[in-house]
Amino acid sequence: MEFDLAKTVVAFALVVALGAAAMLATPMMATDTVLMMVVPSMIVFGAIALVIGVKHGEYRAER
């Protein structure tokens, strides 16, 4: 399976949505804490990890 931009964005959004839904379904934290603090940090960390992963994949493909 080859990933293009659309598939990558959908997969990324799905992972963030599943994580947020799991946190909201369990009584770990208040809903506003999850939506205002956890979800944005998941998005930022995920985006950083995605960029590093793509760059590493490009590096490995060149070798």
C-alpha atoms as an extended CHARMM CRD file, in Angstrom:
* protein
*
        63  EXT
         1         1  MET       CA              0.0000000000        0.0000000000        0.0000000000  PROA      1               0.0000000000
         2         2  GLU       CA              1.4340000000        3.3160000000       -1.0220000000  PROA      2               0.0000000000
         3         3  PHE       CA              0.6430000000        6.3520000000        1.0680000000  PROA      3               0.0000000000
         4         4  ASP       CA             -0.1620000000        9.6450000000       -0.5430000000  PROA      4               0.0000000000
         5         5  LEU       CA             -1.0750000000       12.8460000000        1.2480000000  PROA      5               0.0000000000
         6         6  ALA       CA             -4.7910000000       12.0660000000        1.5220000000  PROA      6               0.0000000000
         7         7  LYS       CA             -4.2780000000        8.5740000000        2.9830000000  PROA      7               0.0000000000
         8         8  THR       CA             -1.7000000000        9.8940000000        5.4230000000  PROA      8               0.0000000000
         9         9  VAL       CA             -3.9840000000       12.6770000000        6.6580000000  PROA      9               0.0000000000
        10        10  VAL       CA             -6.9100000000       10.2560000000        7.0620000000  PROA      10              0.0000000000
        11        11  ALA       CA             -4.7730000000        7.7560000000        8.9800000000  PROA      11              0.0000000000
        12        12  PHE       CA             -3.3590000000       10.5130000000       11.1850000000  PROA      12              0.0000000000
        13        13  ALA       CA             -6.8170000000       11.9180000000       11.9410000000  PROA      13              0.0000000000
        14        14  LEU       CA             -8.1390000000        8.4340000000       12.6570000000  PROA      14              0.0000000000
        15        15  VAL       CA             -5.3880000000        7.7070000000       15.1810000000  PROA      15              0.0000000000
        16        16  VAL       CA             -5.9380000000       11.0430000000       16.9440000000  PROA      16              0.0000000000
        17        17  ALA       CA             -9.7280000000       10.5620000000       16.9380000000  PROA      17              0.0000000000
        18        18  LEU       CA             -9.4690000000        7.0370000000       18.3520000000  PROA      18              0.0000000000
        19        19  GLY       CA             -7.1270000000        8.2200000000       21.0820000000  PROA      19              0.0000000000
        20        20  ALA       CA             -9.3910000000       11.1210000000       21.9660000000  PROA      20              0.0000000000
        21        21  ALA       CA            -12.4860000000        8.9040000000       21.9560000000  PROA      21              0.0000000000
        22        22  ALA       CA            -10.7950000000        6.4080000000       24.2540000000  PROA      22              0.0000000000
        23        23  MET       CA             -9.7720000000        9.1520000000       26.6650000000  PROA      23              0.0000000000
        24        24  LEU       CA            -13.2850000000       10.6260000000       26.6250000000  PROA      24              0.0000000000
        25        25  ALA       CA            -14.9340000000        7.2150000000       27.0990000000  PROA      25              0.0000000000
        26        26  THR       CA            -12.9460000000        6.4350000000       30.2270000000  PROA      26              0.0000000000
        27        27  PRO       CA            -13.2850000000        8.6070000000       33.3170000000  PROA      27              0.0000000000
        28        28  MET       CA             -9.5930000000        9.5250000000       33.3950000000  PROA      28              0.0000000000
        29        29  MET       CA             -9.8430000000       13.2800000000       32.9390000000  PROA      29              0.0000000000
        30        30  ALA       CA            -12.4590000000       15.9250000000       32.5090000000  PROA      30              0.0000000000
        31        31  THR       CA            -13.7520000000       16.3870000000       28.9680000000  PROA      31              0.0000000000
        32        32  ASP       CA            -12.5010000000       19.9610000000       28.6930000000  PROA      32              0.0000000000
        33        33  THR       CA             -9.0130000000       18.8780000000       29.7800000000  PROA      33              0.0000000000
        34        34  VAL       CA             -8.9020000000       16.2090000000       27.1020000000  PROA      34              0.0000000000
        35        35  LEU       CA            -10.1800000000       18.5040000000       24.3660000000  PROA      35              0.0000000000
        36        36  MET       CA             -8.1530000000       21.5750000000       25.2910000000  PROA      36              0.0000000000
        37        37  MET       CA             -4.8600000000       20.0230000000       26.3910000000  PROA      37              0.0000000000
        38        38  VAL       CA             -4.4880000000       16.3930000000       25.3750000000  PROA      38              0.0000000000
        39        39  VAL       CA             -5.8300000000       16.4360000000       21.8130000000  PROA      39              0.0000000000
        40        40  PRO       CA             -3.7450000000       19.4540000000       20.7090000000  PROA      40              0.0000000000
        41        41  SER       CA             -0.6240000000       17.8910000000       22.1990000000  PROA      41              0.0000000000
        42        42  MET       CA             -1.4370000000       14.6020000000       20.4240000000  PROA      42              0.0000000000
        43        43  ILE       CA             -1.7120000000       16.5060000000       17.1370000000  PROA      43              0.0000000000
        44        44  VAL       CA              1.5620000000       18.3920000000       17.6240000000  PROA      44              0.0000000000
        45        45  PHE       CA              3.5070000000       15.3110000000       18.7270000000  PROA      45              0.0000000000
        46        46  GLY       CA              1.9850000000       13.2270000000       15.9390000000  PROA      46              0.0000000000
        47        47  ALA       CA              2.8760000000       15.8180000000       13.3280000000  PROA      47              0.0000000000
        48        48  ILE       CA              6.4750000000       16.0110000000       14.5650000000  PROA      48              0.0000000000
        49        49  ALA       CA              6.7690000000       12.2060000000       14.5960000000  PROA      49              0.0000000000
        50        50  LEU       CA              5.2190000000       12.0300000000       11.1100000000  PROA      50              0.0000000000
        51        51  VAL       CA              7.6880000000       14.5390000000        9.6710000000  PROA      51              0.0000000000
        52        52  ILE       CA             10.6410000000       12.7390000000       11.2680000000  PROA      52              0.0000000000
        53        53  GLY       CA              9.3430000000        9.4060000000        9.9830000000  PROA      53              0.0000000000
        54        54  VAL       CA              8.8650000000       10.6860000000        6.4550000000  PROA      54              0.0000000000
        55        55  LYS       CA             12.3350000000       12.2390000000        6.4130000000  PROA      55              0.0000000000
        56        56  HSD       CA             13.8630000000        9.0050000000        7.7300000000  PROA      56              0.0000000000
        57        57  GLY       CA             11.9960000000        7.0260000000        5.0740000000  PROA      57              0.0000000000
        58        58  GLU       CA             13.3260000000        9.3370000000        2.3880000000  PROA      58              0.0000000000
        59        59  TYR       CA             16.8260000000        8.9240000000        3.7660000000  PROA      59              0.0000000000
        60        60  ARG       CA             16.4990000000        5.1230000000        3.8120000000  PROA      60              0.0000000000
        61        61  ALA       CA             15.0930000000        5.0720000000        0.2700000000  PROA      61              0.0000000000
        62        62  GLU       CA             18.1220000000        6.9620000000       -1.0520000000  PROA      62              0.0000000000
        63        63  ARG       CA             20.6460000000        4.5120000000        0.3880000000  PROA      63              0.0000000000
